[in-house]
Amino acid sequence: MHEALEKESPVASSASVDDALSEALADVVLLVRQYRLLSGFAESLADTLDNPSQNPIVQGVLANLRATLDGLHPADVAHILEALPLDERLFVWDLVKAEREGEILVETSDAVRESLIASMDAPELVAAAATLDTDELAELAPDLPREVVEEVKKALDPEEREQLRQAMSYEEDMVGALMDFEMVDVRPDVTLEVVMRYLRRFDELPANTDQVFVVDREDKLLGVLPTNVILVTDEDKLVSDLMTEPKIRFEPTDHADSAAAAFERYDLVSAPVVDANGVLVGRVTVAEVLDFVRESAEEDLRAQA
């Protein structure tokens, strides 16, 4: 049975992922150039066509291009945008669904993000930013016009506004800049049955939730409870009997390089972030750490160049 499962669900290698991304890029480039060639040809026949821009062949290519973009992960769309020359990049960007623009902007490099933001008007930017979580918004905010940031802040509740203020107060190389405010915390004096009922209230758990954080009534971190323990342990057990010390905890002013090293050393998926008084203020996830490492490596390469 183990062998059958392995055959049905093979783990994609980094080489196969790179190949798939290269293939997606080639498909997008081909469709963009087909569209431009065909639409230009249709325009040249304007005297014999009622509406050359609505030519079914031209529209078919455009539909294929939109469908290709819709099927890609935001990070892959960002990679493709970075690989395209400016005119083709902006053409493809106009085809991205509005509700995906924010998450794609977060994934792009600073230079490409700047060119995309410059092509958008204020209402578009507000709509894109409004789809983001607080930590993602904090990452994008420095590149947005001040009036757009202020407009987005108006739509946030007081807690989210405070989270955004905190996240924007840290330098890029601090843990606080990587901090995620989406996390699950529970009290130590409840049973696993109560925890399970609580978790079922979520439409979906925050990404990279490998553990829940145990806090007291003042939100001081007491310990962590791995999700696999929750799933396989008797529901009558108390959280306090099962929680353990976190492998590591960070403060917002800790250096992000140290966090990256700790994630590699201890094979972490997530880790708590506490203030000087031990109050849980957020978490760091492997996704944010990997983004930081990638961006740092790209900056080093640019500096060398």
LUMLUM-255487 format. One line per 8 residues: number of its first residue (from 0); their letters; for each residue y, z, x of C-alpha. Coordinates in nm, 2 decimals, always signed. Layout:
REM residues N
NUM> a> Y/Z/X; ...;
REM end
This chain:
REM residues 305
0> mhealeke> +0.00/+0.00/+0.00; +0.24/+0.08/+0.29; +0.17/-0.27/+0.43; +0.24/-0.43/+0.09; +0.57/-0.25/+0.06; +0.67/-0.37/+0.41; +0.59/-0.73/+0.32; +0.79/-0.71/-0.01;
8> spvassas> +1.09/-0.54/+0.13; +1.15/-0.66/+0.49; +1.44/-0.50/+0.68; +1.69/-0.77/+0.78; +1.75/-0.79/+1.15; +2.10/-0.82/+1.29; +2.02/-1.17/+1.40; +1.93/-1.28/+1.04;
16> vddalsea> +2.24/-1.11/+0.91; +2.45/-1.30/+1.16; +2.27/-1.63/+1.07; +2.34/-1.57/+0.70; +2.71/-1.50/+0.77; +2.74/-1.81/+0.99; +2.57/-2.01/+0.71; +2.81/-1.87/+0.45;
24> ladvvllv> +3.11/-1.96/+0.67; +2.98/-2.31/+0.72; +2.93/-2.35/+0.34; +3.29/-2.23/+0.27; +3.44/-2.46/+0.54; +3.24/-2.76/+0.40; +3.35/-2.69/+0.04; +3.71/-2.64/+0.13;
32> rqyrllsg> +3.72/-2.98/+0.32; +3.53/-3.16/+0.04; +3.78/-3.03/-0.21; +4.08/-3.14/+0.00; +3.93/-3.48/+0.06; +3.83/-3.54/-0.30; +4.16/-3.40/-0.45; +4.35/-3.62/-0.21;
40> faesladt> +4.15/-3.92/-0.31; +4.21/-3.84/-0.68; +4.58/-3.81/-0.62; +4.58/-4.16/-0.46; +4.43/-4.29/-0.79; +4.69/-4.11/-1.00; +4.80/-4.44/-1.16; +4.45/-4.50/-1.30;
48> ldnpsqnp> +4.36/-4.14/-1.39; +4.51/-3.94/-1.68; +4.49/-3.61/-1.49; +4.37/-3.64/-1.13; +4.37/-3.27/-1.06; +4.12/-3.22/-1.34; +3.87/-3.47/-1.20; +3.52/-3.33/-1.28;
56> ivqgvlan> +3.39/-3.39/-0.93; +3.69/-3.21/-0.78; +3.66/-2.92/-1.02; +3.28/-2.90/-0.95; +3.35/-2.85/-0.58; +3.61/-2.59/-0.66; +3.37/-2.40/-0.89; +3.10/-2.40/-0.62;
64> lratldgl> +3.36/-2.26/-0.37; +3.45/-1.98/-0.62; +3.09/-1.90/-0.69; +3.01/-1.88/-0.31; +3.30/-1.64/-0.26; +3.20/-1.43/-0.56; +2.85/-1.39/-0.42; +2.96/-1.25/-0.08;
72> hpadvahi> +3.02/-0.89/+0.02; +3.39/-0.81/+0.07; +3.33/-0.76/+0.45; +3.17/-1.11/+0.47; +3.47/-1.26/+0.28; +3.70/-1.09/+0.52; +3.51/-1.23/+0.82; +3.53/-1.58/+0.67;
80> lealplde> +3.90/-1.55/+0.61; +3.95/-1.44/+0.97; +3.76/-1.74/+1.10; +3.97/-2.00/+0.90; +4.30/-2.15/+1.01; +4.60/-2.02/+0.82; +4.63/-2.30/+0.57; +4.26/-2.29/+0.47;
88> rlfvwdlv> +4.26/-1.91/+0.48; +4.54/-1.89/+0.22; +4.38/-2.16/+0.01; +4.05/-1.96/+0.00; +4.24/-1.64/-0.06; +4.39/-1.78/-0.38; +4.04/-1.83/-0.51; +3.93/-1.47/-0.46;
96> kaeregei> +3.91/-1.27/-0.78; +4.21/-1.04/-0.83; +3.99/-0.73/-0.88; +3.83/-0.79/-0.53; +4.15/-0.84/-0.33; +4.21/-0.48/-0.25; +3.86/-0.41/-0.10; +3.87/-0.74/+0.10;
104> lvetsdav> +4.22/-0.65/+0.24; +4.08/-0.32/+0.37; +3.81/-0.51/+0.56; +4.03/-0.76/+0.73; +4.19/-0.72/+1.08; +4.56/-0.63/+1.10; +4.68/-0.98/+1.18; +4.49/-1.15/+0.91;
112> resliasm> +4.58/-0.88/+0.65; +4.94/-0.93/+0.74; +4.92/-1.30/+0.66; +4.74/-1.24/+0.33; +4.99/-0.97/+0.22; +5.28/-1.21/+0.30; +5.14/-1.46/+0.06; +5.13/-1.22/-0.23;
120> dapelvaa> +5.41/-1.10/-0.46; +5.47/-0.73/-0.54; +5.28/-0.73/-0.88; +4.97/-0.88/-0.71; +4.99/-0.62/-0.43; +5.03/-0.33/-0.67; +4.73/-0.46/-0.87; +4.52/-0.49/-0.56;
128> aatldtde> +4.61/-0.15/-0.42; +4.54/+0.01/-0.76; +4.17/-0.07/-0.73; +4.13/+0.13/-0.41; +4.02/+0.49/-0.35; +4.27/+0.72/-0.19; +4.13/+0.70/+0.16; +4.12/+0.31/+0.14;
136> laelapdl> +4.48/+0.31/+0.00; +4.59/+0.53/+0.30; +4.45/+0.27/+0.54; +4.62/-0.02/+0.36; +4.95/+0.15/+0.28; +5.12/+0.11/+0.63; +5.09/-0.27/+0.59; +5.23/-0.28/+0.23;
144> prevveev> +5.60/-0.30/+0.14; +5.75/+0.04/+0.07; +5.83/-0.04/-0.29; +5.47/-0.14/-0.35; +5.34/+0.19/-0.21; +5.59/+0.38/-0.43; +5.48/+0.19/-0.74; +5.11/+0.26/-0.67;
152> kkaldpee> +5.19/+0.63/-0.61; +5.34/+0.66/-0.96; +5.00/+0.57/-1.11; +4.81/+0.85/-0.91; +4.75/+1.19/-1.05; +4.89/+1.49/-0.85; +4.57/+1.55/-0.67; +4.53/+1.19/-0.56;
160> reqlrqam> +4.90/+1.19/-0.45; +4.84/+1.49/-0.23; +4.52/+1.33/-0.09; +4.72/+1.02/+0.00; +5.00/+1.22/+0.16; +4.74/+1.41/+0.37; +4.56/+1.09/+0.48; +4.88/+0.92/+0.58;
168> syeedmvg> +4.99/+1.21/+0.78; +4.72/+1.17/+1.05; +4.72/+0.93/+1.35; +4.48/+0.64/+1.34; +4.26/+0.80/+1.61; +4.22/+1.13/+1.42; +3.93/+1.23/+1.19; +4.18/+1.28/+0.91;
176> almdfemv> +4.25/+0.91/+0.91; +3.88/+0.84/+0.86; +3.84/+1.11/+0.59; +3.69/+1.03/+0.25; +3.79/+1.24/-0.05; +3.50/+1.12/-0.27; +3.23/+1.39/-0.22; +3.00/+1.61/-0.43;
184> dvrpdvtl> +3.03/+1.99/-0.40; +2.84/+2.27/-0.58; +2.83/+2.65/-0.59; +2.57/+2.85/-0.42; +2.47/+3.06/-0.72; +2.34/+2.78/-0.94; +1.99/+2.64/-0.97; +1.88/+2.29/-0.87;
192> evvmrylr> +1.84/+2.21/-1.24; +2.21/+2.26/-1.28; +2.28/+2.05/-0.97; +2.07/+1.77/-1.11; +2.24/+1.78/-1.45; +2.58/+1.76/-1.26; +2.47/+1.47/-1.05; +2.35/+1.27/-1.36;
200> rfdelpan> +2.71/+1.29/-1.50; +2.82/+1.04/-1.23; +2.81/+0.67/-1.31; +2.71/+0.64/-0.94; +2.72/+0.88/-0.65; +2.98/+0.82/-0.38; +2.85/+0.59/-0.11; +2.66/+0.75/+0.18;
208> tdqvfvvd> +2.59/+1.07/-0.02; +2.30/+1.20/+0.18; +2.40/+1.57/+0.11; +2.61/+1.78/-0.12; +2.84/+2.04/+0.01; +2.81/+2.40/-0.10; +3.14/+2.58/-0.14; +3.26/+2.92/-0.28;
216> redkllgv> +3.53/+2.96/-0.54; +3.80/+2.92/-0.28; +3.64/+2.59/-0.17; +3.53/+2.73/+0.17; +3.24/+2.55/+0.31; +2.92/+2.76/+0.30; +2.66/+2.50/+0.38; +2.50/+2.17/+0.29;
224> lptnvilv> +2.21/+2.07/+0.06; +2.04/+1.74/+0.15; +1.98/+1.51/-0.15; +1.61/+1.47/-0.06; +1.57/+1.85/-0.09; +1.72/+1.84/-0.44; +1.48/+1.57/-0.55; +1.15/+1.72/-0.42;
232> tdedklvs> +1.21/+2.10/-0.48; +1.14/+2.31/-0.78; +1.44/+2.30/-1.02; +1.43/+2.68/-1.06; +1.53/+2.74/-0.69; +1.88/+2.86/-0.62; +2.12/+2.65/-0.40; +2.18/+2.95/-0.18;
240> dlmtepki> +1.81/+2.97/-0.10; +1.79/+2.61/+0.02; +2.13/+2.53/+0.18; +2.15/+2.50/+0.55; +2.43/+2.50/+0.81; +2.58/+2.15/+0.86; +2.48/+1.99/+1.19; +2.85/+1.96/+1.27;
248> rfeptdha> +3.18/+2.01/+1.09; +3.51/+1.85/+1.18; +3.88/+1.93/+1.14; +4.13/+1.66/+1.04; +4.30/+1.67/+1.38; +3.98/+1.62/+1.58; +3.96/+1.30/+1.78; +3.78/+1.01/+1.60;
256> dsaaaafe> +3.60/+0.92/+1.93; +3.44/+1.27/+1.93; +3.33/+1.22/+1.57; +3.18/+0.88/+1.65; +2.99/+1.03/+1.94; +2.86/+1.31/+1.72; +2.74/+1.06/+1.45; +2.55/+0.87/+1.71;
264> rydlvsap> +2.40/+1.18/+1.88; +2.28/+1.35/+1.55; +2.21/+1.03/+1.35; +2.46/+1.15/+1.08; +2.53/+0.97/+0.75; +2.81/+1.21/+0.65; +2.97/+1.52/+0.78; +3.22/+1.77/+0.62;
272> vvdangvl> +3.58/+1.80/+0.72; +3.74/+2.15/+0.69; +4.09/+2.29/+0.75; +4.17/+2.58/+0.99; +4.06/+2.83/+0.72; +3.72/+2.66/+0.66; +3.82/+2.50/+0.33; +3.64/+2.17/+0.25;
280> vgrvtvae> +3.91/+1.90/+0.24; +3.70/+1.59/+0.28; +3.41/+1.42/+0.46; +3.35/+1.15/+0.72; +3.09/+0.89/+0.65; +2.90/+0.66/+0.89; +3.07/+0.36/+0.72; +3.42/+0.48/+0.83;
288> vldfvres> +3.29/+0.57/+1.17; +3.14/+0.22/+1.23; +3.47/+0.06/+1.11; +3.66/+0.28/+1.36; +3.42/+0.18/+1.64; +3.45/-0.19/+1.56; +3.83/-0.18/+1.53; +3.85/+0.01/+1.86;
296> aeedlraq> +3.63/-0.25/+2.03; +3.84/-0.54/+1.90; +4.16/-0.37/+2.02; +4.00/-0.33/+2.36; +3.91/-0.70/+2.37; +4.26/-0.80/+2.26; +4.41/-0.58/+2.53; +4.19/-0.74/+2.80;
304> a> +4.28/-1.09/+2.68;
REM end
